[in-house]
Amino acid sequence: MYAFTYSSPKTVRQAASALAKSEDGKLLAGGQTLLPTMKQRLAAPPALVDLSKVEGLAGIELKGRTVVIAAMTTHAAVATSAVVEQAIPGLAALAGMIGDPAVRNRGTIGGSIANNDPAADYPAACLALGATIVTNKRKLPAEQFFTGLFDTALEPGEIVVRVSFPIPGRAAYAKFRNPASRYAIVGVFVAKRGSDVRVAVTGAGASGVFRAPALEEALKKRFSPKSLEGISLPATGLNGDMHASPEYRAHLITVMAKRAVTAAIGK
Amino acid sequence: MTATGIGAPVRRKEDFRFITGQGRYTDDINQPGQTYAVFVRSPHAHAAIKSIDATAAKASPGVLAVLTGDDLAADKVGGLICGWMIHNKDGSPMRAGGHPALAQGKVRYVGDHVAVVIAETYAQARDAAEMVVVDYTVLPAVVDMVKATQKGAATVHDVAPDNVVYDWHLGDKASTDAAFARAKHVTKLDIVNNRLVPNPMEPRAAIGDYDGGTEAFTLYTTSQNPHVARLVLSAFIGIAPEHKLRVIAPDVGGGFGSKIFIYAEETVCVWAAKKVGRPVKWVSDRTEAFLCDAHGRDHLTHAELAVDDKGKILAMRVKTKANLGAYLSTFASSVPTYLYAPLLSGQYDIPAIYCEVEGVYTTTAPVDAYRGAGRPEATFVVERLVEVAARQLGQDPAAFRKKNFIRKFPHQTPVIMAYDTGDYSASLEKALDMADYKNFGKRKRDSARAGKLRGIGFSAYIEACGIAPSQAVGSLGAGVGLWESAEVRVNPVGTVEVLTGSHSHGQGHETTFAQLVSDRLGIPIDQVAIVHGDTDKVQFGMGTYGSRSGAVGMSAISKALDKVVAKAKKVAAYALEASDGDIEFKDGRFSVAGTDRSLAFGEVALQAYIAHKFSGQDLEPGLKEGAFYDPTNFTFPSGVHICELEVDPETGTIRIDRWTAVDDFGNIINPMIVEGQVHGGIAQGVGQALFEGAHYDKDGQLVTASYMDYCMPRADDLPSFAVGTTVTPCPSNPLGIKGCGEAGAIAAPPAVINAITDALGHEDVTMPATPQEVWRAVQKAQRVLAAE
């Protein structure tokens, strides 16, 4: 790790101003990606602005038909939240599948979506559930927030404050893990609200999280795993590495979508 | 059996300190004035070094020195060695290139040592290491071991222009070919034995220290065999004569073979300590461990089995290419030769065997012994061949094995080994029973109803352990003898210190060795201390590997204990005023036969030291005896493992449902520790079969250089194991021990692959059988079914 300056502001405004002072400064949320990267000397931000002391950035609230999760809420808190479990059990289950207990106790939803790792789990939930990402400057629909590999619509000095998830009728997440890292090789979040069905896929796309219209259309006709039988997605635009070829990933998207639908119906 | 004697499942004495963070590993040790070494490593697989500019690094804060291969050469420090000479088919010696501890003119794998930076702090050393400017001319990488020996491949070492280290063989080619010519059936297989990274929990580390007053060096290092390290550093590398070099291997957190070897880093640390006049510490980070710890396995094999019309095996023919990496590590040459081919007879009566092995240089990390070392590779060949032959002949794989088992002992195989004892059918029968083999069909149907493919796989393995008779290994090219030493020091109050040349790095010697002493001397194990890992305390020893510490190390202790008891009887005779011949020793008491006069062991020890009851002319005072034990044969642990698993055809995921292990380790000192060794071995073997694989890209970059891509087995990948034993005591050592440390890692891979191929109905599955690989194989199985 290289040397860096550290600050621990108490408000979002202070954090934004601390971030503005350093050209390549970084926000430190749970640090589960940033800190290992810095230890490996693969990242060398001159300044870290720690969000852990910022007031009001953690917590889960039910507001009408929406679950609002503040940015610094840990995965463990989401996984074990009675509110989330009641309203969107598939989201609680997803949080419980992230990393390992140590990661879940430190890692945060805001940090995860701001990093937008193409194999992260939360982006699939945000996209499928039609979440709104609230920053210190504006509100962004998930569709506009995730813009590519490790890339988001966040502008310099913009800080994720909370994420609002409209409560679906049914929803579930199914993940096929990389055997080594246990990140998603393919993670599929399926959400049904009224007649609308959304299927969002993480881990597989060469440009990050995406929706699978072919699966959505099939499920809109009938929300059943049987509706997905025989649908084979093209491998174009999918990631390939030593663990999974694009073809294997394409195959797994349908399999995981079926399993997510099964889980969603089961709830 | 006493509560702490032989056969008792005594809890490990050492565990309290380990699990409460009180272990003392090399990184826990810090010397006054200690400095820190960071190595500048090659980013290229193969390159010529044009120049090294350390100007900026030397000027960086806290830097004491930047040292390169030129400095080593100027000090006449020798290169690292390979301690086993292999001869080619034509009798000429193998072609071993130089292995400097810091590169001289050329780098040969990513991570190769180019220079070392020594600074006041680790961070300063690391910062300065990034400032060392190395000007390379990049040369073509040599990654694929098949292409390595073909025309047009770059040369790794000039001494071997075609990258062939040796072209070796074992067995009788003519009689083997003749048997194949008359065979009714021939089974042929192409086999990949995947390359593994050892991954001990504790990474390697070293502290070099130099005392200018006594002109003596001390090296703390993560070694499985500190005396061998001292011997090599003294006699071959030339750091210092042995009496001026102390090597200490304190608590060591796992080795699996990777800490047998004498590496560049400890060599540089101990040499540099004198250069900078300060202790020098290096601790490997996990990336360095992936790049530079000697890897394991990495064979490509074509194997054939000849069978007659009655299902009797006639002969085996094996041709193997072994990737030895960029340099020959300490015992690299022996692993794919004498630790491999002599095991190809397995548990079977095979009249003729012929094996050819080509050792190949590539621009990858050196490859050397890893848990099992050659024997897992041999067992994988034998057990895959036998399984496939049984399937092709339409015979039950268990029955086919049984038909071909060796039944009479001793048994001379056609490939060196003389098996002393065993009862292979007993292990198989017990394993079949424990695995509920007869109801497998029902379980398979149940799985099919749930959309899963269930398979069962056998592995009837043999290993040669208790390494090894010194004369025998000397005749095969070993540079050292493989005996073991022990010294038993009885203190005046009757407590005992045992000094052993074995080294414990997870095996539990502090417990099992103490159990032997407790059993023999009738004293509780808390009155016994096991001392190891320090060349200033233990005179000499050969260390721990090859499942040798029970069979060889404890046999040396047993011999020394015999001498202690004999001497103590003499002391007791004087003290009890009886003749030697009338003294009996039982349950910790010396008594005069036929009387009620007796003394406890501790009382006799005191008499030995106060020496009031005998004259110095008649008997030496004191009670301390040493012994060297050189085995007369290898030991031959064997057993049968059965793996039963389910394949999810949709995803290619494997779930191991049942694991049965029945092992014959001869006599067992501590069944709990033995079972733990079996568990760990199976986990490692399953790791090789399903998860682990070191993968270099075409440019020689290690793609799997972290746990993000290199998959280790985890607890939730494994079922609870059903472990049983059968016992045929080893006749060649006084304790009847065969050894257990590597069995699981040897047995497991073919059991897993035999189970997967059983489930899929074809043999085309390569290790590691990751979900992607199994899914590919499922697709192939479905194509085969569709075509039928």
Interface residues (C-beta under 8 A of the other chain):
Chain A: Y2 Q40 R41 F176 P179 A180 S181 Y183 M242 H243 A244 S245 Y248 H251 L252 V255
Chain B: R126 D127 T287 E650 T651 F691 H695 V703 T704 Y707 M708 D709 Y710 C711 M712 T770 P771 Q772 W775 R776
